[in-house]
Amino acid sequence: MDHVEVLDAVRRDADRVVLCRCGGFGRVHHVPVQRRGLAEGYVRGSFTCPWDRPGPHVPLLPPGGRSRARAGLLTADR
């Protein structure tokens, strides 16, 4: 399984709206995680693209994120 990146609150906020493979953009929904002795972190949970365009509604993520999307850790809500 791919490494899942844990984001802090600042990086989570910067990661919320991303481009979609359909050519539009969508919203990444994050799930809070508790880590022993560390501040609360967040992982990517799902992706929603509201654009009515043909093509896959999958987020275009920076390197490292794309393999997680293919592995099924990010799913389109549409």
N, C-alpha and C positions, 0 to 999 in steps of 0.2 A: 504494500500500500504506500502511496505517496506521503511525503511529509506534509502535515497540515500546519499552516502558519497561524500562530496566535498573534492577534493584533491588539495594541493598546487602544484606548478610547480615541486618541487623536488619529491614529492610522485607520481605525474603523470608520470614523467620520469621512476621511478622505477617500475611502474605498466604497462609499455607498452608491454613487451613480457612475456607471461604466458603459462603454460602448457595447453594442450588441452585434453579433455577426449578421443580423438582418439589415444593418445599416443605420438603425436607430440607436436608442440608448435605453437602459433599464436600471432597475434598483437591485442592489445586492442586499439581502437580509442577513444579519449577523446573529449568531447565537452566543450568549454569554457563557463563559467557562470559568470555573474556580480553579486556581492553581495554589498549591500549598505554599504559604509564606510570601506570595506575590499578589500584586493588585489583580483585580478582575481582568480577564482577557476576553477576546471575541474571536470566533472563527466564522468563516463564510458558511451560511446555511442553505440559502436558495436564491434564485434569481428570477425577477419578474420583468418582462419587456411588454409594455402596453402598445407598442407600435403595430399597426395592422399592415404588415409587410410580409411578402413571401420570404422564405429562407428560415434557417434554424434560429431560434431564439436562445442563443448561448452567449454568455459574456465573453468579451475579448479582454482577457486579463494579462497583466505583465508576465514575463517569463516565470515559470514555476506555477502559476495559477492555471494555465491552460491544461496542464496534465491532470490537475485535480478535477477540472470540469469534465474532461474525458473519462475520468475514473468514476464519475457519478456522484461525487461529493457535492457538486453544485447541480441543481436541477432547475429546469425552466418551469415556472408555474403555469405556463400557457400550454 
